[in-house]
Each structure stands twice: as C-alpha cells, then as structure tokens.
C-alpha cells in the first residue's frame, strides 16, 4: 500500500463567503412511510448495522496477508503496536450468519450486489473511527478524488459545500463558462435531490459523486431557490477548475483569490502574480476566505513563492516523527500584503495564513479561521481502491497547533451580508484595500 499525496481539506469541494439561507427558510422534508414488522427484522437490521464495522476486517487482513496485493510493502510503520485480533473465529462466523440471513430473509427478490456488501463492510470499519476526515474509496470514488486534486474533472462546473448550521449541500460558486453557468444554476441554490435521489443526510462528497459523471451525460438537480423547488437538467462536460482568480484594482493594488489548493494551483498562482507585477502592482490583497484547503504540496509551494527562508509548517505523527517543510526565500514578497480570512478558511489555507502571520509578512483581516490542524494521507491499493486516514498534526512556524482553535486575524472585521446583498459591496475587501494603500503611502 503506497502513501500517495498528503492533503488538508475541510470539505472535498469549494466554499464561498456568501451567507446561505437560514435553516428556517427550508421547507419541511416530508416524513417517509414508516414500516413495521416482526421484531426479528428490527433486531436483524440493528445487528447488521453494528456488524458492518467488523466486516471490513476481511479487507484489511486480506491485504496484509495476501502476497502482492499491497504495493509498497506493509502499511504498518515500524514500532506500531498490534491490538486485539479483529477477525476472530466468532466474527467470521457472525459475518457468515449475517450474509445467510440477508439471502434468506431480505424482502427484495432481486439479488443484493455482493460487491456493494463488501464495500459497505470496508466503509464500516473506517466509519467506526469516528473521524469525519477518514474515508474508504471505491475505485470510482478514488478516480473522482484524483480528478478533484488535479483540478480537472467531468461534471457541471459548480462548487458545492455543506453549511454547518443548515446541514444541506448547496451551490457555493459557479465556474465561468461551465455547464452550470449555461444552465443558469446560481450561488446559494440548495441541492435538494440529484436525479430524484434526496440529498438529505448526505455528506458533501457523496453529493459530488452523484453530480459527476461521463462527459455528455445529463444530470437533473432539484434545487431550492428563494424557498421554491425548481428542476434543472445539466449536460456534464470537462471542467478545469480555476482555483486562482486575480485582477488589478485602483492605486496599484492587486487582488488574488485562491479558492482551493489543487495540483494546478501553484502554476495558476505564479502566473497571476507575474501578470499583476507586470501591471505595476504595489500592494496585494490575498483572499483566502472560504478556502477549504487541499494539497499540502501545493500550499507549501505557494509559501515558497511568498515567504522568507525557513520552515513554513511541520507535522508530527503519533510516533513523534517530525517532518518539516521549508521555503528557500528566493521569492520573498517585498510589497505590502493583506490576507482575507474567515470561519471557512481551513486546513491548507490556514497553513499559508499561519505562516504569513508568524513571519509577519502580512496583515490578516476578517474573522477567526476554521481550525483544522490535522493532515490526511491517502493510501492506494492494487485494485484502485484507497483509504484516507488522518496521520498527523501540523504546526505553524512558531509551533502553534490551531486544530479546534483557528487563527485569530490581526484585524477583526465581520462580513456584512446586507451591504453585499444591496450593491455587492464587500466591506472586508474595501477595508483590506484601505490597509494596503496606507502601507504603500
């Protein structure tokens, strides 16, 4: 099993600073028909759910003992302590009994896909960790995840995310010239269903997988907009996510937004900075608001394009192993810098913001960041599946772990949604421009 890329992400998709509809604006979801039956079936359903976490042991032990099935050697680092045997004879016997009960008593005549059962077992063990960032990926899931990290995928070209209060996935941004834009999908549209499948209770990545698909195929979204349900059918296409946008504002102040950190982000960032310098940039506003994170490699590369020589972040795993990431100082920014952050600036964006603050290379403005100070690593298997596990904590150059705490900005300023709604006035951006101008003069 190979350790692939390390990355830091609050969600698997983009977020935006726009305020989503409040929970009370959502229509009540109709309650499904309740079915009753013999107590055997109720007990069996509970037992099956509980056993799911045990079942995945088949997968892990098969990979550890079957020669050639795990590339790169053992997944267990030296010094790791083994725990109680998971797949003991009693567990194996129970798994067989559960499987036989499904075959004998499950009410549908059609066969239940055996591969789906196995995937449920694997997913169950990872879910038992209680870690919202850990996940088991089927081959299809893993391919979609690789596409996301590359910044190129087949879908509709819209960013989606889960609001912590509303607990519904909604459209947080629409990529220009994308199928979503052509279909008139808007920011803040709440995704109520995908091809008739309700999104209630789904995590963001599950909704993303429903939306994505082969180029040229269609997907129908049921959206909640202005408290009314509408249906929009979109033809999927190839989408290259513009993770960096930029413009030259008045008084020689450059504006650069990083939406997330993907494989293509470093080159997009470098190109944008060169263009801004060519236009006479004298100061920079770097917008990391609602940036959920992404590739650790990408954010370290961007730190190298801004910061002085030295350590920009380091990680510690449970064995005390420390890994340091540094900047060589050859591209240290020499102009005034203000960094915009908010409560949805997370993970990799907090690495960049934290390093800039620790090195005093810029002023942070906005609200306290999300507070995700842990790193995930994806391990791939030879059957193209994978598992994402949290492997370490990370620390800013001054040794701060911001997990569960976040980064306090130098200048605290709440975003004013009413002003933005009225005439698209971004009060945080306007204040950032004022600060940069004062430093220039």
C-alpha positions as a Python dict, from the first residue, in 0.01 Angstrom:
ca = {
    (1, 'X'): (0, 0, 0),
    (2, 'X'): (151, 332, -106),
    (3, 'X'): (115, 663, 72),
    (4, 'X'): (9, 892, -209),
    (5, 'X'): (-48, 1262, -151),
    (6, 'X'): (-94, 1438, 180),
    (7, 'X'): (-363, 1697, 189),
    (8, 'X'): (-563, 1912, 422),
    (9, 'X'): (-925, 1981, 344),
    (10, 'X'): (-1230, 2086, 539),
    (11, 'X'): (-1455, 1951, 264),
    (12, 'X'): (-1384, 1786, -66),
    (13, 'X'): (-1517, 2085, -252),
    (14, 'X'): (-1516, 2461, -265),
    (15, 'X'): (-1684, 2708, -33),
    (16, 'X'): (-1770, 3076, -63),
    (17, 'X'): (-1818, 3365, 178),
    (18, 'X'): (-2181, 3418, 77),
    (19, 'X'): (-2428, 3356, 356),
    (20, 'X'): (-2660, 3061, 283),
    (21, 'X'): (-3031, 3067, 363),
    (22, 'X'): (-3109, 3024, 730),
    (23, 'X'): (-3245, 2686, 843),
    (24, 'X'): (-3597, 2819, 891),
    (25, 'X'): (-3616, 2900, 520),
    (26, 'X'): (-3600, 2536, 428),
    (27, 'X'): (-3935, 2364, 372),
    (28, 'X'): (-4001, 2072, 599),
    (29, 'X'): (-3890, 1745, 447),
    (30, 'X'): (-4186, 1504, 423),
    (31, 'X'): (-4150, 1211, 655),
    (32, 'X'): (-4122, 879, 477),
    (33, 'X'): (-4371, 597, 524),
    (34, 'X'): (-4291, 407, 840),
    (35, 'X'): (-4292, 32, 810),
    (36, 'X'): (-4344, -213, 1092),
    (37, 'X'): (-4266, -581, 1102),
    (38, 'X'): (-4162, -872, 1321),
    (39, 'X'): (-3911, -792, 1588),
    (40, 'X'): (-3669, -1031, 1422),
    (41, 'X'): (-3625, -796, 1131),
    (42, 'X'): (-3575, -493, 1354),
    (43, 'X'): (-3314, -674, 1555),
    (44, 'X'): (-3151, -806, 1244),
    (45, 'X'): (-3127, -458, 1093),
    (46, 'X'): (-2960, -325, 1406),
    (47, 'X'): (-2723, -620, 1414),
    (48, 'X'): (-2634, -578, 1052),
    (49, 'X'): (-2551, -211, 1102),
    (50, 'X'): (-2337, -289, 1404),
    (51, 'X'): (-2157, -568, 1224),
    (52, 'X'): (-2066, -350, 931),
    (53, 'X'): (-1770, -204, 1118),
    (54, 'X'): (-1643, -554, 1195),
    (55, 'X'): (-1681, -676, 841),
    (56, 'X'): (-1416, -456, 692),
    (57, 'X'): (-1153, -659, 870),
    (58, 'X'): (-1181, -909, 584),
    (59, 'X'): (-1045, -641, 356),
    (60, 'X'): (-758, -531, 578),
    (61, 'X'): (-639, -879, 669),
    (62, 'X'): (-664, -997, 309),
    (63, 'X'): (-439, -709, 206),
    (64, 'X'): (-191, -774, 484),
    (65, 'X'): (-154, -1148, 428),
    (66, 'X'): (-212, -1195, 55),
    (67, 'X'): (123, -1158, -125),
    (68, 'X'): (139, -889, -392),
    (69, 'X'): (-194, -733, -305),
    (70, 'X'): (-47, -433, -127),
    (71, 'X'): (206, -234, -324),
    (72, 'X'): (499, -81, -143),
    (73, 'X'): (513, -325, 148),
    (74, 'X'): (333, -326, 481),
    (75, 'X'): (101, -41, 570),
    (76, 'X'): (205, -69, 934),
    (77, 'X'): (504, 150, 1031),
    (78, 'X'): (787, 15, 1240),
    (79, 'X'): (711, 30, 1609),
    (80, 'X'): (336, 8, 1569),
    (81, 'X'): (163, -199, 1834),
    (82, 'X'): (-90, -461, 1729),
    (83, 'X'): (-424, -466, 1903),
    (84, 'X'): (-685, -730, 1967),
    (85, 'X'): (-749, -953, 1667),
    (86, 'X'): (-1045, -812, 1476),
    (87, 'X'): (-1136, -1101, 1252),
    (88, 'X'): (-1151, -1379, 1512),
    (89, 'X'): (-1348, -1702, 1452),
    (90, 'X'): (-1656, -1562, 1624),
    (91, 'X'): (-1656, -1256, 1398),
    (92, 'X'): (-1613, -1468, 1085),
    (93, 'X'): (-1899, -1691, 1192),
    (94, 'X'): (-2122, -1392, 1258),
    (95, 'X'): (-2041, -1242, 920),
    (96, 'X'): (-2143, -1565, 751),
    (97, 'X'): (-2464, -1580, 952),
    (98, 'X'): (-2550, -1221, 862),
    (99, 'X'): (-2487, -1288, 495),
    (100, 'X'): (-2702, -1602, 506),
    (101, 'X'): (-2981, -1410, 683),
    (102, 'X'): (-2977, -1147, 409),
    (103, 'X'): (-3002, -1414, 140),
    (104, 'X'): (-3281, -1597, 322),
    (105, 'X'): (-3495, -1318, 460),
    (106, 'X'): (-3424, -985, 289),
    (107, 'X'): (-3758, -878, 146),
    (108, 'X'): (-3644, -797, -208),
    (109, 'X'): (-3630, -1088, -451),
    (110, 'X'): (-3357, -935, -662),
    (111, 'X'): (-3000, -1012, -565),
    (112, 'X'): (-2817, -769, -343),
    (113, 'X'): (-2489, -682, -515),
    (114, 'X'): (-2218, -875, -330),
    (115, 'X'): (-1962, -608, -420),
    (116, 'X'): (-2185, -345, -260),
    (117, 'X'): (-2196, -557, 56),
    (118, 'X'): (-1818, -577, 64),
    (119, 'X'): (-1779, -204, 9),
    (120, 'X'): (-2022, -150, 295),
    (121, 'X'): (-1802, -365, 518),
    (122, 'X'): (-1487, -172, 428),
    (123, 'X'): (-1656, 161, 473),
    (124, 'X'): (-1795, 47, 808),
    (125, 'X'): (-1455, -7, 968),
    (126, 'X'): (-1329, 333, 862),
    (127, 'X'): (-1652, 493, 984),
    (128, 'X'): (-1601, 328, 1322),
    (129, 'X'): (-1303, 559, 1380),
    (130, 'X'): (-1545, 847, 1429),
    (131, 'X'): (-1313, 1066, 1220),
    (132, 'X'): (-1507, 1288, 975),
    (133, 'X'): (-1197, 1317, 756),
    (134, 'X'): (-1129, 944, 721),
    (135, 'X'): (-1288, 762, 429),
    (136, 'X'): (-1280, 443, 224),
    (137, 'X'): (-1278, 499, -152),
    (138, 'X'): (-1410, 253, -407),
    (139, 'X'): (-1226, 258, -739),
    (140, 'X'): (-1487, 502, -872),
    (141, 'X'): (-1463, 721, -563),
    (142, 'X'): (-1085, 728, -585),
    (143, 'X'): (-1090, 828, -951),
    (144, 'X'): (-1323, 1117, -873),
    (145, 'X'): (-1100, 1220, -584),
    (146, 'X'): (-792, 1218, -809),
    (147, 'X'): (-976, 1433, -1061),
    (148, 'X'): (-1059, 1682, -789),
    (149, 'X'): (-699, 1712, -671),
    (150, 'X'): (-580, 1754, -1030),
    (151, 'X'): (-827, 2037, -1078),
    (152, 'X'): (-971, 1875, -1393),
    (153, 'X'): (-1287, 1664, -1385),
    (154, 'X'): (-1610, 1585, -1566),
    (155, 'X'): (-1916, 1742, -1409),
    (156, 'X'): (-2122, 2059, -1415),
    (157, 'X'): (-1865, 2315, -1301),
    (158, 'X'): (-2010, 2426, -969),
    (159, 'X'): (-1860, 2439, -623),
    (160, 'X'): (-2069, 2279, -351),
    (161, 'X'): (-2032, 2261, 24),
    (162, 'X'): (-2213, 2176, 345),
    (163, 'X'): (-2312, 2459, 575),
    (164, 'X'): (-2252, 2363, 937),
    (165, 'X'): (-2587, 2500, 1059),
    (166, 'X'): (-2816, 2424, 767),
    (167, 'X'): (-2670, 2075, 714),
    (168, 'X'): (-2762, 2079, 347),
    (169, 'X'): (-2532, 2083, 47),
    (170, 'X'): (-2566, 2399, -159),
    (171, 'X'): (-2406, 2571, -458),
    (172, 'X'): (-2131, 2794, -322),
    (173, 'X'): (-1989, 2906, -655),
    (174, 'X'): (-2031, 2862, -1030),
    (175, 'X'): (-1728, 2834, -1259),
    (176, 'X'): (-1739, 3077, -1554),
    (177, 'X'): (-1819, 2923, -1896),
    (178, 'X'): (-1919, 2597, -1730),
    (179, 'X'): (-2226, 2375, -1791),
    (180, 'X'): (-2366, 2501, -1459),
    (181, 'X'): (-2343, 2862, -1571),
    (182, 'X'): (-2504, 2776, -1906),
    (183, 'X'): (-2792, 2607, -1720),
    (184, 'X'): (-2848, 2918, -1502),
    (185, 'X'): (-2754, 2747, -1175),
    (186, 'X'): (-2686, 3012, -911),
    (187, 'X'): (-2484, 3056, -597),
    (188, 'X'): (-2677, 2959, -282),
    (189, 'X'): (-2909, 2719, -467),
    (190, 'X'): (-2965, 2432, -222),
    (191, 'X'): (-2936, 2087, -377),
    (192, 'X'): (-3250, 1905, -266),
    (193, 'X'): (-3212, 1599, -491),
    (194, 'X'): (-2992, 1461, -770),
    (195, 'X'): (-3171, 1257, -1038),
    (196, 'X'): (-3457, 1211, -794),
    (197, 'X'): (-3233, 1093, -506),
    (198, 'X'): (-3281, 1307, -197),
    (199, 'X'): (-2963, 1459, -55),
    (200, 'X'): (-3099, 1462, 299),
    (201, 'X'): (-2833, 1330, 537),
    (202, 'X'): (-2568, 1306, 265),
    (203, 'X'): (-2215, 1433, 310),
    (204, 'X'): (-2072, 1676, 55),
    (205, 'X'): (-1853, 1420, -120),
    (206, 'X'): (-2148, 1184, -166),
    (207, 'X'): (-2347, 1456, -340),
    (208, 'X'): (-2046, 1539, -557),
    (209, 'X'): (-2023, 1178, -670),
    (210, 'X'): (-2391, 1184, -771),
    (211, 'X'): (-2342, 1501, -973),
    (212, 'X'): (-2026, 1399, -1156),
    (213, 'X'): (-2030, 1158, -1447),
    (214, 'X'): (-1910, 1091, -1803),
    (215, 'X'): (-1884, 1381, -2045),
    (216, 'X'): (-2201, 1436, -2245),
    (217, 'X'): (-2436, 1267, -1997),
    (218, 'X'): (-2715, 1455, -1822),
    (219, 'X'): (-2793, 1508, -1455),
    (220, 'X'): (-3110, 1663, -1313),
    (221, 'X'): (-3081, 1872, -998),
    (222, 'X'): (-3376, 1957, -778),
    (223, 'X'): (-3283, 2293, -628),
    (224, 'X'): (-3431, 2508, -356),
    (225, 'X'): (-3415, 2872, -466),
    (226, 'X'): (-3595, 3155, -289),
    (227, 'X'): (-3792, 2895, -94),
    (228, 'X'): (-3922, 2732, -413),
    (229, 'X'): (-3820, 2400, -568),
    (230, 'X'): (-3704, 2402, -929),
    (231, 'X'): (-3555, 2134, -1153),
    (232, 'X'): (-3261, 2198, -1384),
    (233, 'X'): (-3108, 1940, -1617),
    (234, 'X'): (-2740, 1991, -1696),
    (235, 'X'): (-2520, 1820, -1955),
    (236, 'X'): (-2190, 1724, -1794),
    (237, 'X'): (-1866, 1844, -1952),
    (238, 'X'): (-1492, 1865, -1893),
    (239, 'X'): (-1420, 2128, -1629),
    (240, 'X'): (-1085, 2278, -1534),
    (241, 'X'): (-1131, 2442, -1201),
    (242, 'X'): (-994, 2798, -1188),
    (243, 'X'): (-851, 2777, -839),
    (244, 'X'): (-689, 3121, -869),
    (245, 'X'): (-852, 3444, -986),
    (246, 'X'): (-691, 3787, -994),
    (247, 'X'): (-736, 4148, -1101),
    (248, 'X'): (-560, 4479, -1074),
    (249, 'X'): (-759, 4728, -870),
    (250, 'X'): (-708, 5101, -833),
    (251, 'X'): (-393, 5259, -687),
    (252, 'X'): (-171, 4969, -794),
    (253, 'X'): (-336, 4724, -553),
    (254, 'X'): (-354, 4368, -681),
    (255, 'X'): (-626, 4126, -579),
    (256, 'X'): (-567, 3749, -586),
    (257, 'X'): (-808, 3483, -462),
    (258, 'X'): (-716, 3119, -404),
    (259, 'X'): (-1031, 2906, -393),
    (260, 'X'): (-855, 2581, -300),
    (261, 'X'): (-516, 2414, -327),
    (262, 'X'): (-501, 2163, -613),
    (263, 'X'): (-221, 2034, -833),
    (264, 'X'): (-278, 2317, -1080),
    (265, 'X'): (-293, 2592, -817),
    (266, 'X'): (80, 2667, -795),
    (267, 'X'): (118, 2736, -1167),
    (268, 'X'): (-202, 2943, -1169),
    (269, 'X'): (-80, 3142, -868),
    (270, 'X'): (265, 3203, -1018),
    (271, 'X'): (114, 3318, -1349),
    (272, 'X'): (-128, 3551, -1173),
    (273, 'X'): (147, 3709, -964),
    (274, 'X'): (363, 3766, -1272),
    (275, 'X'): (73, 3933, -1453),
    (276, 'X'): (-2, 4157, -1154),
    (277, 'X'): (362, 4262, -1122),
    (278, 'X'): (370, 4335, -1496),
    (279, 'X'): (72, 4568, -1445),
    (280, 'X'): (259, 4762, -1177),
    (281, 'X'): (132, 4600, -856),
    (282, 'X'): (249, 4791, -547),
    (283, 'X'): (49, 4600, -285),
    (284, 'X'): (-152, 4279, -269),
    (285, 'X'): (-479, 4160, -117),
    (286, 'X'): (-469, 3780, -91),
    (287, 'X'): (-818, 3635, -45),
    (288, 'X'): (-834, 3300, 139),
    (289, 'X'): (-1192, 3338, 258),
    (290, 'X'): (-1388, 3014, 242),
    (291, 'X'): (-1089, 2828, 103),
    (292, 'X'): (-1144, 2474, 242),
    (293, 'X'): (-786, 2356, 185),
    (294, 'X'): (-643, 2092, -44),
    (295, 'X'): (-297, 1964, -130),
    (296, 'X'): (-22, 2005, 128),
    (297, 'X'): (234, 2004, -153),
    (298, 'X'): (57, 2290, -331),
    (299, 'X'): (31, 2516, -27),
    (300, 'X'): (399, 2459, 61),
    (301, 'X'): (495, 2554, -296),
    (302, 'X'): (292, 2874, -268),
    (303, 'X'): (452, 2952, 69),
    (304, 'X'): (783, 2926, -116),
    (305, 'X'): (662, 3195, -357),
    (306, 'X'): (586, 3441, -75),
    (307, 'X'): (786, 3377, 240),
    (308, 'X'): (1146, 3424, 358),
    (309, 'X'): (1385, 3134, 401),
    (310, 'X'): (1284, 2900, 679),
    (311, 'X'): (1030, 2648, 800),
    (312, 'X'): (671, 2718, 687),
    (313, 'X'): (499, 2422, 854),
    (314, 'X'): (588, 2095, 1024),
    (315, 'X'): (395, 1781, 1110),
    (316, 'X'): (411, 1534, 1399),
    (317, 'X'): (266, 1183, 1386),
    (318, 'X'): (169, 964, 1681),
    (319, 'X'): (519, 813, 1694),
    (320, 'X'): (677, 1156, 1736),
    (321, 'X'): (817, 1164, 1384),
    (322, 'X'): (859, 1521, 1264),
    (323, 'X'): (851, 1628, 900),
    (324, 'X'): (949, 1983, 814),
    (325, 'X'): (853, 2186, 505),
    (326, 'X'): (1056, 2493, 417),
    (327, 'X'): (1084, 2796, 191),
    (328, 'X'): (1414, 2880, 22),
    (329, 'X'): (1345, 3253, 43),
    (330, 'X'): (1424, 3328, -321),
    (331, 'X'): (1075, 3464, -395),
    (332, 'X'): (1002, 3650, -72),
    (333, 'X'): (731, 3908, -127),
    (334, 'X'): (855, 4265, -87),
    (335, 'X'): (530, 4462, -116),
    (336, 'X'): (254, 4527, 142),
    (337, 'X'): (25, 4226, 188),
    (338, 'X'): (-318, 4187, 348),
    (339, 'X'): (-472, 3840, 377),
    (340, 'X'): (-851, 3796, 398),
    (341, 'X'): (-972, 3501, 610),
    (342, 'X'): (-1300, 3383, 762),
    (343, 'X'): (-1452, 3092, 952),
    (344, 'X'): (-1447, 2873, 642),
    (345, 'X'): (-1077, 2929, 571),
    (346, 'X'): (-946, 2588, 666),
    (347, 'X'): (-660, 2341, 660),
    (348, 'X'): (-413, 2427, 382),
    (349, 'X'): (-534, 2787, 373),
    (350, 'X'): (-462, 2807, 747),
    (351, 'X'): (-108, 2683, 684),
    (352, 'X'): (-50, 2973, 445),
    (353, 'X'): (-223, 3228, 668),
    (354, 'X'): (-44, 3100, 978),
    (355, 'X'): (298, 3112, 815),
    (356, 'X'): (239, 3465, 684),
    (357, 'X'): (134, 3575, 1032),
    (358, 'X'): (425, 3405, 1209),
    (359, 'X'): (678, 3561, 971),
    (360, 'X'): (496, 3898, 993),
    (361, 'X'): (490, 3922, 614),
    (362, 'X'): (130, 4041, 600),
    (363, 'X'): (-176, 4152, 795),
    (364, 'X'): (-463, 3906, 845),
    (365, 'X'): (-809, 4062, 823),
    (366, 'X'): (-1152, 3909, 875),
    (367, 'X'): (-1272, 3655, 1130),
    (368, 'X'): (-1115, 3356, 1307),
    (369, 'X'): (-1037, 3068, 1073),
    (370, 'X'): (-1194, 2722, 1085),
    (371, 'X'): (-931, 2545, 1295),
    (372, 'X'): (-830, 2225, 1115),
    (373, 'X'): (-474, 2145, 1216),
    (374, 'X'): (-450, 1782, 1103),
    (375, 'X'): (-321, 1610, 790),
    (376, 'X'): (-478, 1328, 590),
    (377, 'X'): (-294, 1082, 369),
    (378, 'X'): (-446, 862, 102),
    (379, 'X'): (-318, 505, 72),
    (380, 'X'): (-387, 328, -257),
    (381, 'X'): (-442, -44, -311),
    (382, 'X'): (-370, -251, -618),
    (383, 'X'): (-740, -282, -705),
    (384, 'X'): (-757, 101, -747),
    (385, 'X'): (-942, 150, -418),
    (386, 'X'): (-799, 360, -140),
    (387, 'X'): (-830, 473, 218),
    (388, 'X'): (-788, 823, 359),
    (389, 'X'): (-662, 840, 716),
    (390, 'X'): (-566, 1125, 945),
    (391, 'X'): (-194, 1069, 1005),
    (392, 'X'): (-52, 1372, 1185),
    (393, 'X'): (-97, 1714, 1342),
    (394, 'X'): (56, 2019, 1180),
    (395, 'X'): (213, 2324, 1340),
    (396, 'X'): (282, 2679, 1224),
    (397, 'X'): (645, 2802, 1216),
    (398, 'X'): (615, 2928, 1575),
    (399, 'X'): (488, 2588, 1692),
    (400, 'X'): (117, 2662, 1711),
    (401, 'X'): (-134, 2383, 1652),
    (402, 'X'): (-456, 2553, 1551),
    (403, 'X'): (-682, 2246, 1549),
    (404, 'X'): (-1016, 2334, 1704),
    (405, 'X'): (-894, 2687, 1769),
    (406, 'X'): (-826, 2855, 1437),
    (407, 'X'): (-614, 3161, 1365),
    (408, 'X'): (-719, 3497, 1505),
    (409, 'X'): (-679, 3774, 1244),
    (410, 'X'): (-478, 4087, 1321),
    (411, 'X'): (-780, 4298, 1226),
    (412, 'X'): (-1120, 4151, 1319),
    (413, 'X'): (-1399, 4252, 1082),
    (414, 'X'): (-1723, 4063, 1020),
    (415, 'X'): (-1850, 4030, 664),
    (416, 'X'): (-2158, 4247, 601),
    (417, 'X'): (-2405, 4035, 401),
    (418, 'X'): (-2664, 4314, 388),
    (419, 'X'): (-2422, 4550, 213),
    (420, 'X'): (-2328, 4278, -31),
    (421, 'X'): (-2689, 4195, -100),
    (422, 'X'): (-2770, 4561, -159),
    (423, 'X'): (-2498, 4655, -409),
    (424, 'X'): (-2229, 4384, -385),
    (425, 'X'): (-2016, 4594, -152),
    (426, 'X'): (-1757, 4369, 11),
    (427, 'X'): (-1676, 4553, 332),
    (428, 'X'): (-1385, 4324, 419),
    (429, 'X'): (-1222, 4374, 79),
    (430, 'X'): (-1272, 4750, 100),
    (431, 'X'): (-1101, 4761, 440),
    (432, 'X'): (-816, 4544, 307),
    (433, 'X'): (-762, 4789, 19),
    (434, 'X'): (-750, 5077, 266),
    (435, 'X'): (-489, 4899, 478),
    (436, 'X'): (-271, 4820, 177),
    (437, 'X'): (-295, 5176, 50),
    (438, 'X'): (-190, 5311, 390),
    (439, 'X'): (116, 5084, 385),
    (440, 'X'): (205, 5190, 31),
    (441, 'X'): (189, 5557, 120),
}
